[in-house]
Amino acid sequence: MLNTSFKQTMKGTPVASRQVAGRRMPMSRRGAVAVRAEKVVGIDLGTTNSAVAAMEGGKPTIITNAEGSRTTPSVVAFTKGGDRLVGQIAKRQAVVNPENTFFSVKRFIGRKAGEVGEETKQVPYRVVEGSDRNVKIFSSHAGKEFAPEEISSQVLRKLTADASKFLNDKVEKAVITVPAYFNDSQRQATKDAGKIAGLDVLRIINEPTAASLAYGFDKKANESILVFDLGGGTFDVSVLEVGDGVFEVLSTSGDTHLGGDDFDKRIVDYMADEFNKNEGIDLRKDRQALQRLTEAAEKAKCELSNLTQTSINLPFITATPEGPKHIDTQLSRVKFEELCSDLLSRAKIPVENALRDAKLTMADINEVTLVGGSTRIPSVINVVRTMCGKEPCASVNPDEVVALGAAVQAGVLSGEVSDIVLLDVTPLSLGLETLGGVATKLITRNTTLPTSKSEVFSTAADGQTSVEINVLQGEREFARDNKSLGTFRLDGIPPAPRGMPQIEVKFDIDANGILSVTATDKGSGKKQDIKITGASTLGKDDVERMVADAERFAGEDKKKREAVDTKNQAESMIYQTEKQLDEFKEKVPEDVKSSIQNRVKELRESAGADDVEGMKKGIEALQQEVMKMGQAMYGQPGGDAGAAGAQPGSGEPPKDGDGGVIDAEYTDKK
């Protein structure tokens, strides 16, 4: 008996035929076994742009989106009609719909409202404080508040839909990248976004680590490499040892408040200040003007990577009683570098920290890899060149290398790629608050993952029967200066003098860098464990509700798409039918013509009323009438068909003794 319940990682393996009573019988007659690997994709969920890749033919390959681009803008918009737009189509209408077009949402994911004060000033849409001080994004067109995870999930949903079409296979599993310096709640929030998008997120990996996987995928020599990753909203530096399929992260450092958006903001502020000085109007208070300034700033920044001077021309940026006002100015590369000089200085600090933590000097580094679109800025390249004393590697595309590396890791998890070992690290120290508000570290930064560490603590007061454990992440000495990941209480400790009870606290970090904590009272055996979600923006119920909302959205989108396709089909059929009636009016009998015209009229009315069911019935009825027109035309004397051989559609094969098979030879003439 054949067991078909197995899974195989090889795709397209031929199924052998089997022997039955001395004769060969194709298995397909008894139901062939479909053997295929489940596709796992790698996704770079970026601040500005996102990309998706998969292993194809043993190599990581970028998947083009429905619009034909290799990257997709991380932008989601809601129109007045309630439609949801994602990607390039959403970005194009941002100027006329600034309050309902959401971009750079990655800067808000997994963070509290009190942590994003500066970021909220840079965007034209409304960022509000939700319950539990969580960040929410308000859409007036949708009439509701969205969590950043929900917005990011729409981008992920589009990427996986495009990947499904490209691969001609269902995509339900993914590896998603995050900045190396993302804390625990930001990682958990990214995983939640994947879940809301209907994805099983197999692994969360750090962006610089993913870039090193793509860079060193087919390299055998041992190298020490430094990955300099400056994206749209975040900055990471990682030092790695790469060689013979082993990718070991030695250290990581970064700045989650530094990226291309900050360079754009310097240009926006410069233009707005100049305009305010000349006209007395602050354009940053006008959401539409701010959106136009932001787009112009990004364009100018990109142009200054190739030119020494660019012009910024924004006609009708605002109006006063005297008339419309315009911006028409020049920005030189020298001025841009002057505006961003402090940002360039900030980029040096994580490089120095990462090298110090790895116990290496710049002389020990064999290769410097640039990742992220912002590394195209000439002054950034100069900073790297000056610090490293060598030319950065230009063999990888900074926009695509992270997604390619995520695809390699996806290949490892799905069994498509072997002989690769990835050893990543935790970016920040983890610990808990002890007496006097001191932050006691249990796991220090740059510890290889996964890891586990336990330590025994005691009570701070006589007769204390419970302890509250405040889990911290960060490098500062006092609890108040670090990020609180959540708190939990261990009750039922037998009363005893202080210092006597023994409470073992155990920290576990998985391969995704996500933490779980267990506290056990050794005397009573009482145990309390939590997966840290206290600082994550979403609870389990919220995630499940958002998954249901996303599926409902997908269903509504499908219905809308079906309505549009049906209407297009109806209008196309009306046009073709009327064209044929006009072309063959002499050959079509009056009764047939009249019947067709009535059906066309009915279908046009259904299309005008957007009646999907009516259009479907109308199309079917019109097809029947059009067939009658064909039959009437071919039934007339002088018809072109039937001159030789069988009548088309008669169902009778040509009278030939060989069953309609004709022997013939042909030669291929070149």
C-alpha positions in Angstrom: 0.0 0.0 0.0 1.4 3.5 -1.0 1.7 5.9 1.9 1.0 9.4 0.5 1.2 11.4 3.8 4.9 12.2 3.5 6.4 15.6 2.6 9.3 16.0 0.3 11.5 19.0 -0.2 12.3 18.3 -3.8 10.1 20.0 -6.3 8.9 18.4 -9.5 10.2 14.9 -8.7 9.0 12.4 -11.3 6.6 9.8 -10.1 7.6 6.3 -11.2 5.2 3.9 -12.8 4.5 0.6 -11.1 4.4 -3.0 -12.2 0.9 -4.7 -12.1 0.6 -8.4 -13.0 3.5 -8.4 -15.4 2.5 -5.2 -17.3 3.4 -1.5 -16.7 0.6 0.7 -15.5 1.0 4.5 -15.3 0.4 5.7 -11.8 -1.6 8.6 -13.2 -4.5 6.3 -13.9 -4.9 5.5 -10.3 -4.2 9.1 -9.1 -0.7 10.4 -9.2 1.0 11.6 -6.0 1.7 15.4 -6.2 5.2 15.9 -4.7 6.3 19.5 -4.2 8.1 21.7 -1.8 6.2 24.4 0.1 7.5 27.7 -1.0 9.0 30.0 1.7 9.8 33.5 0.6 12.2 36.1 2.1 10.7 39.6 2.7 12.6 42.8 3.4 9.9 44.9 5.0 11.5 48.4 4.6 10.7 51.8 5.9 10.5 53.3 2.4 10.5 50.3 0.0 10.0 46.6 0.5 11.1 43.6 -1.6 10.4 39.9 -1.8 12.7 37.1 -3.0 12.7 33.3 -3.3 15.1 30.5 -4.1 14.9 29.7 -7.8 17.2 27.2 -9.4 19.4 27.2 -6.3 19.9 30.9 -6.3 18.0 33.7 -4.5 15.9 35.7 -7.0 14.1 39.0 -6.6 10.4 38.7 -7.4 8.9 41.5 -9.5 5.6 42.9 -8.4 2.4 43.3 -10.3 3.6 46.6 -11.7 6.8 45.1 -13.0 9.1 46.7 -10.3 11.6 44.9 -8.2 10.8 46.9 -5.1 7.4 48.0 -3.8 6.9 51.3 -1.9 5.8 50.6 1.7 2.8 52.9 1.4 -0.9 52.2 2.1 -3.7 54.7 1.3 -7.5 54.9 1.8 -9.5 56.8 -0.8 -12.8 58.7 -0.3 -14.7 55.8 -1.7 -13.2 53.5 1.0 -10.8 51.7 -1.4 -7.5 50.6 -0.1 -4.4 51.2 -2.2 -1.0 49.6 -1.6 2.4 50.3 -3.2 3.2 52.6 -6.1 -0.5 53.4 -6.8 -0.8 54.6 -3.2 2.4 56.7 -3.4 1.2 58.4 -6.6 -1.9 59.9 -5.0 -0.2 61.0 -1.7 -0.1 64.7 -2.6 -3.9 65.0 -3.0 -4.7 62.6 -0.1 -1.9 63.3 2.5 -4.0 62.6 5.7 -4.9 59.1 4.5 -1.7 58.0 2.8 0.5 56.1 5.3 4.3 55.8 4.8 7.4 55.2 7.0 5.1 53.3 9.3 8.0 51.0 10.3 9.2 53.9 12.5 6.1 53.4 14.7 5.8 49.7 14.8 6.1 48.1 18.3 6.5 51.5 20.0 4.6 53.6 22.6 3.2 57.0 21.7 5.6 58.7 24.1 8.6 57.3 22.2 7.7 58.7 18.8 7.2 62.5 19.4 9.8 63.6 16.9 8.7 61.1 14.2 5.0 62.3 14.3 6.1 65.8 13.3 7.7 64.4 10.0 4.5 62.8 8.6 1.3 64.6 7.3 -1.1 62.0 8.6 -2.5 61.8 12.2 -0.6 59.7 14.7 -2.7 59.4 17.9 -2.3 57.7 21.3 -4.5 54.6 21.7 -5.3 52.5 24.7 -2.3 51.5 26.9 -0.4 54.5 25.3 0.0 52.5 22.1 0.6 54.3 18.7 -2.4 54.4 16.4 -2.8 55.9 12.9 -6.1 57.6 12.2 -7.7 57.5 8.7 -10.7 59.8 8.2 -11.7 58.0 5.0 -11.7 54.6 6.6 -13.3 56.2 9.8 -11.1 54.2 12.2 -7.7 54.0 13.9 -5.2 51.5 12.7 -2.2 49.9 14.5 1.1 50.2 12.6 1.1 46.4 12.4 -2.2 46.5 10.4 -0.7 49.0 7.9 2.5 46.9 7.5 0.4 43.8 7.1 -1.2 45.3 4.0 2.2 45.8 2.4 3.1 42.1 3.3 -0.2 40.9 1.9 0.6 42.6 -1.5 4.1 41.2 -1.5 2.9 37.7 -0.9 0.1 38.0 -3.5 2.6 39.2 -6.1 5.0 36.3 -5.1 2.2 33.8 -5.5 1.5 35.0 -9.0 5.2 35.0 -10.0 5.9 31.5 -8.5 2.5 30.1 -9.6 2.3 28.6 -6.1 0.5 29.5 -2.9 2.8 31.4 -0.5 1.9 31.1 3.2 5.3 31.0 4.9 8.0 33.7 5.1 11.2 34.9 6.6 10.9 38.6 7.5 13.9 40.9 8.2 14.1 43.6 10.8 16.8 46.2 11.7 19.4 44.6 13.9 18.8 47.2 16.6 15.0 46.5 16.8 14.1 45.7 20.4 11.9 42.8 21.5 8.6 44.5 21.2 9.4 45.8 17.7 10.4 42.2 16.6 7.2 40.8 18.1 5.1 43.5 16.4 6.7 42.7 13.0 5.8 39.0 13.6 2.2 40.1 14.4 2.1 42.0 11.1 3.0 38.8 9.3 0.3 36.9 11.1 -2.3 39.6 10.3 -1.2 39.2 6.6 -2.0 35.5 6.8 1.6 34.4 6.9 3.4 31.9 9.1 6.6 33.8 10.0 9.2 31.1 10.3 12.0 33.4 11.3 12.7 37.0 12.0 16.3 37.8 11.0 18.4 41.0 11.2 18.8 43.0 8.0 22.7 43.2 8.1 22.8 39.5 8.7 20.5 38.8 5.8 22.7 41.1 3.6 25.8 39.0 4.6 24.0 35.8 3.6 23.4 37.2 0.1 26.9 38.5 -0.1 28.7 35.3 1.1 26.2 32.8 -0.3 28.6 31.4 -2.9 31.9 32.4 -1.3 34.2 29.8 0.4 37.1 31.9 1.7 37.0 33.1 5.3 36.4 36.8 5.6 35.6 39.4 8.2 33.0 41.7 6.8 31.4 44.9 8.1 27.8 45.5 6.9 26.9 49.2 6.9 23.1 49.3 6.6 21.5 52.8 6.2 17.9 52.5 5.1 14.9 54.8 5.0 14.3 54.9 8.8 17.0 52.9 10.6 20.7 52.4 10.7 22.6 49.2 11.6 26.2 48.0 11.6 27.2 44.4 12.0 30.6 42.7 12.0 30.6 39.1 10.8 32.9 36.2 10.2 31.9 34.5 6.9 33.3 31.4 5.3 32.6 27.8 4.4 28.9 28.2 4.9 29.1 29.6 8.5 27.9 33.1 9.1 28.8 34.2 12.6 27.7 37.6 13.8 30.4 39.0 16.1 28.7 42.2 17.1 25.9 44.6 16.1 25.2 48.2 16.8 22.9 50.9 15.4 20.5 53.8 15.6 16.8 53.2 15.1 16.3 57.0 14.7 18.6 57.5 11.8 17.8 56.9 8.1 17.0 58.5 4.7 13.9 60.1 6.1 16.1 62.2 8.4 18.1 63.4 5.4 14.8 64.3 3.6 13.7 66.2 6.7 16.8 68.4 6.6 15.9 69.5 3.1 12.2 70.0 4.0 13.1 72.2 7.0 15.6 74.2 5.0 13.0 74.9 2.2 10.2 75.6 4.8 12.5 78.0 6.8 13.6 79.8 3.6 9.9 80.2 2.5 8.8 81.3 6.0 11.6 83.9 6.0 10.6 85.3 2.6 6.8 84.9 2.7 5.9 84.7 6.5 4.1 81.3 6.0 5.2 78.1 7.7 4.4 75.4 5.1 4.8 72.6 7.7 1.4 73.5 9.1 -0.3 72.7 5.8 -0.5 68.9 5.4 -0.7 69.0 1.6 2.2 71.4 1.3 4.2 69.3 3.7 3.6 66.2 1.5 4.7 68.0 -1.6 7.8 69.3 0.2 8.6 65.8 1.4 8.4 64.3 -2.1 10.4 67.1 -3.6 13.1 66.7 -0.9 13.4 62.9 -1.6 13.7 63.6 -5.3 16.4 66.3 -4.7 18.3 64.0 -2.4 18.4 61.2 -5.0 19.4 63.7 -7.8 22.3 65.0 -5.7 23.8 61.5 -5.6 24.6 62.0 -9.3 24.6 65.8 -9.7 26.4 68.6 -7.9 23.3 70.8 -8.0 19.6 70.3 -8.5 16.6 72.6 -8.8 13.5 72.3 -6.6 10.4 73.7 -8.4 7.0 73.6 -6.6 4.4 75.9 -8.3 1.3 76.9 -6.4 2.6 75.6 -3.1 0.2 77.9 -1.2 -1.8 81.1 -1.7 -2.2 84.5 0.1 -4.5 87.4 -0.5 -1.9 88.7 -2.9 -2.1 85.5 -5.1 -0.5 82.1 -5.4 3.0 81.4 -4.1 5.7 79.2 -5.6 9.0 77.6 -4.7 11.7 77.8 -7.3 15.2 77.3 -5.8 18.5 75.6 -6.3 20.1 73.2 -3.9 23.8 72.2 -4.2 25.4 69.1 -2.9 27.7 71.1 -0.7 24.7 72.8 1.0 23.0 69.4 1.4 26.1 67.9 3.1 26.3 71.0 5.3 22.6 70.5 6.4 23.2 66.8 7.2 26.7 67.1 8.8 25.5 66.0 12.2 23.7 63.0 10.8 26.9 61.9 9.1 28.7 62.3 12.4 26.1 60.1 14.1 26.7 57.4 11.5 30.3 57.0 12.7 29.4 56.0 16.4 27.8 52.6 15.7 30.7 51.6 13.5 33.2 52.3 16.3 30.9 50.5 18.8 30.5 47.4 16.7 34.3 47.1 16.0 35.0 47.5 19.7 32.5 44.9 20.8 33.9 42.5 18.1 37.4 43.1 19.5 38.6 44.0 16.0 40.2 47.0 14.3 39.4 48.3 10.8 42.6 46.6 9.6 41.0 43.2 10.4 38.0 43.9 8.1 38.4 42.3 4.7 35.3 43.8 3.1 32.8 46.6 3.8 29.3 46.0 2.3 26.8 48.9 1.8 23.1 48.1 2.3 20.1 50.4 2.0 19.2 53.1 -0.5 20.7 55.9 1.6 24.2 54.5 1.1 24.0 55.9 -2.4 24.5 59.4 -0.9 28.1 60.4 -1.9 28.9 61.9 1.6 27.8 58.7 3.3 30.1 56.7 0.9 32.9 59.2 1.8 32.3 58.7 5.5 32.6 54.9 5.1 35.7 55.2 2.9 37.4 57.6 5.4 36.6 55.4 8.4 37.5 52.1 6.8 40.4 53.2 4.7 39.1 51.1 1.8 36.6 51.2 -1.0 33.2 49.7 0.0 32.0 46.7 -1.9 29.9 47.6 -4.9 29.0 44.1 -6.1 25.6 44.0 -4.4 22.4 46.0 -5.1 21.8 47.9 -1.8 18.0 47.9 -2.4 17.7 44.1 -3.0 20.5 42.4 -1.0 18.5 42.1 2.3 15.5 40.4 0.5 17.9 38.1 -1.3 19.6 37.1 2.0 16.1 36.5 3.6 15.4 34.2 0.7 18.6 32.2 1.4 17.5 31.8 5.1 14.0 30.8 3.8 15.7 28.2 1.6 17.6 26.9 4.7 14.3 26.5 6.6 12.5 24.8 3.8 15.3 22.4 3.0 16.2 23.9 -0.4 19.6 25.2 0.8 22.0 23.1 2.9 25.5 23.6 4.4 24.7 27.1 5.8 24.9 27.8 9.5 23.7 31.2 10.8 24.8 32.4 14.2 23.1 35.7 15.1 23.3 37.8 18.2 21.0 39.8 20.5 21.5 43.5 19.9 20.8 44.8 23.4 21.4 43.6 26.9 18.4 42.0 28.8 17.9 42.1 32.5 15.5 43.1 35.3 15.0 45.8 37.9 16.4 45.1 41.4 16.4 47.1 44.7 17.1 50.8 44.3 15.9 50.9 40.6 19.1 49.3 39.4 19.1 47.4 36.0 20.7 44.0 36.6 21.8 42.4 33.3 21.3 38.7 32.8 22.1 38.5 29.1 24.6 40.9 27.7 24.5 42.4 24.2 26.0 40.5 21.3 25.3 37.1 22.9 24.9 34.4 20.3 21.3 33.2 19.7 19.4 31.2 20.8 20.5 31.5 24.4 19.3 30.9 28.0 20.4 32.4 31.3 19.2 32.1 34.8 20.0 33.8 38.1 18.8 33.5 41.7 17.3 36.6 43.4 15.7 37.2 46.8 13.1 39.5 48.5 13.8 43.0 49.5 11.6 43.2 52.6 10.7 40.9 55.6 7.6 38.7 55.1 7.3 39.6 51.4 4.9 37.1 49.7 5.1 38.3 46.1 7.6 39.9 43.8 7.0 42.0 40.7 9.5 41.4 38.0 10.2 44.3 35.6 12.0 43.0 32.4 14.3 45.5 30.9 16.3 45.9 27.6 19.1 48.4 27.2 22.6 49.3 28.3 22.0 51.9 31.0 22.7 51.4 34.7 19.2 52.4 36.0 15.9 50.8 35.1 14.2 54.2 34.3 16.7 54.8 31.5 16.1 51.4 29.8 13.2 50.1 27.8 10.7 48.2 29.9 9.5 45.1 28.0 6.8 44.2 30.5 6.2 43.3 34.1 4.7 40.2 35.8 4.1 39.1 39.4 5.1 35.9 41.2 2.7 35.3 44.1 2.6 32.7 46.9 6.1 33.1 48.3 6.1 31.8 51.9 6.7 34.7 54.4 10.3 34.8 55.5 13.0 37.3 56.5 14.3 39.3 53.5 17.1 37.7 51.6 16.1 34.2 52.5 13.6 33.2 49.7 15.3 32.0 46.6 13.6 33.1 43.3 15.2 31.8 40.1 14.6 34.0 37.1 15.3 32.4 33.7 15.6 34.3 30.4 15.2 32.4 27.1 15.8 34.1 23.7 14.8 32.1 20.6 16.3 32.3 17.1 14.0 35.2 16.3 15.5 37.3 19.1 12.1 37.1 21.0 12.3 36.7 24.8 10.4 34.6 27.3 10.9 34.8 31.0 10.2 32.3 33.8 10.3 33.0 37.6 10.3 30.1 40.1 10.3 30.2 43.9 12.6 27.4 44.9 10.9 27.0 48.4 7.3 26.6 47.3 7.9 25.5 43.7 5.5 28.2 42.5 6.2 29.2 38.9 5.2 32.1 36.7 6.2 32.4 33.1 5.3 34.9 30.4 6.2 35.5 26.8 7.1 39.2 26.8 4.3 41.1 25.2 3.8 44.0 27.7 5.5 46.5 25.4 4.2 45.1 22.2 1.3 47.1 20.8 -1.1 44.2 20.3 -2.6 41.5 22.5 -3.5 38.1 21.2 -7.2 39.1 20.9 -6.2 42.2 18.9 -4.1 40.2 16.5 -6.9 37.6 15.9 -9.4 40.5 15.3 -7.0 42.1 12.8 -6.5 38.8 11.0 -10.3 38.5 10.6 -10.4 42.2 9.4 -7.7 41.6 6.9 -9.4 38.5 5.5 -12.6 40.5 5.3 -10.8 43.2 3.4 -9.3 40.6 1.1 -12.8 39.2 0.4 -14.2 42.7 -0.3 -11.2 43.5 -2.6 -11.9 40.2 -4.5 -15.6 41.2 -4.9 -14.6 44.7 -6.1 -12.1 43.2 -8.5 -14.7 40.8 -9.8 -17.2 43.6 -10.4 -14.6 45.7 -12.3 -13.6 42.7 -14.4 -17.2 41.8 -15.2 -18.0 45.4 -16.2 -15.0 45.5 -18.5 -16.0 42.2 -20.0 -19.6 43.5 -20.5 -18.4 46.8 -22.1 -16.0 44.9 -24.4 -18.7 42.5 -25.5 -21.1 45.4 -26.2 -18.5 47.1 -28.3 -17.5 44.0 -30.3 -21.2 43.0 -30.9 -22.1 46.4 -32.2 -19.1 46.5 -34.4 -20.0 43.1 -35.9 -23.6 44.1 -36.4 -22.5 47.2 -38.3 -19.9 45.2 -40.4 -22.3 42.4 -41.4 -25.6 44.3 -41.4 -26.5 43.1 -44.9 -26.1 39.4 -44.0 -27.9 39.4 -40.6 -31.7 38.7 -40.7 -33.8 41.5 -39.1 -35.3 39.3 -36.4 -31.8 38.2 -35.2 -30.5 41.8 -35.4 -33.5 43.0 -33.3 -33.0 40.3 -30.7 -29.3 41.1 -30.4 -30.0 44.8 -30.0 -32.4 44.1 -27.2 -29.8 42.0 -25.4 -27.2 44.7 -25.9 -29.6 47.3 -24.4 -30.2 45.1 -21.3 -26.5 44.5 -20.8 -25.7 48.2 -21.1 -28.4 49.0 -18.4 -26.9 46.3 -16.1 -23.4 47.7 -16.6 -24.6 51.3 -15.9 -26.2 50.1 -12.7 -23.1 48.1 -11.6 -25.3 45.0 -11.3 -22.7 42.2 -11.3 -25.3 39.3 -11.4 -27.3 41.2 -14.1 -24.1 41.7 -16.2 -23.2 38.0 -15.9 -26.6 36.9 -17.1 -26.6 39.6 -19.8 -23.2 38.4 -21.1 -24.4 34.8 -21.3 -27.7 35.8 -23.0 -25.8 38.0 -25.5 -23.4 35.2 -26.3 -26.3 33.0 -27.2 -27.7 35.6 -29.6 -24.4 36.3 -31.2 -24.0 32.6 -31.9 -27.4 32.7 -33.7 -26.0 35.5 -35.8 -23.1 33.3 -36.8 -25.3 30.4 -37.6 -27.6 32.6 -39.7 -24.7 34.1 -41.7 -23.0 30.7 -42.4 -26.4 29.2 -43.3 -26.8 31.7 -46.2 -25.6 30.9 -49.8 -22.2 32.3 -50.6 -21.0 31.9 -47.1 -17.2 31.5 -46.9 -17.2 28.5 -44.7 -17.9 24.9 -45.9 -16.4 25.4 -49.4 -14.2 22.4 -48.8 -14.1 19.7 -46.2 -16.4 19.7 -43.2 -18.5 22.6 -41.9 -16.9 24.2 -38.8 -18.8 23.1 -35.8 -20.7 20.3 -37.6 -19.0 17.7 -35.5 -18.2 15.5 -38.5 -14.5 14.7 -39.3 -13.3 14.7 -42.9 -14.1 11.5 -44.7 -10.7 9.9 -44.7 -9.8 6.3 -44.3 -7.0 7.1 -41.8 -9.3 8.7 -39.2 -8.3 12.2 -40.1 -4.6 11.6 -39.7 -2.5 12.9 -42.5 1.2 11.9 -43.0 3.4 14.8 -43.9 7.0 15.9 -43.9 8.4 19.3 -43.2 11.8 20.9 -43.3 12.9 23.8 -41.1 14.2 26.5 -43.5 16.4 29.1 -41.9 
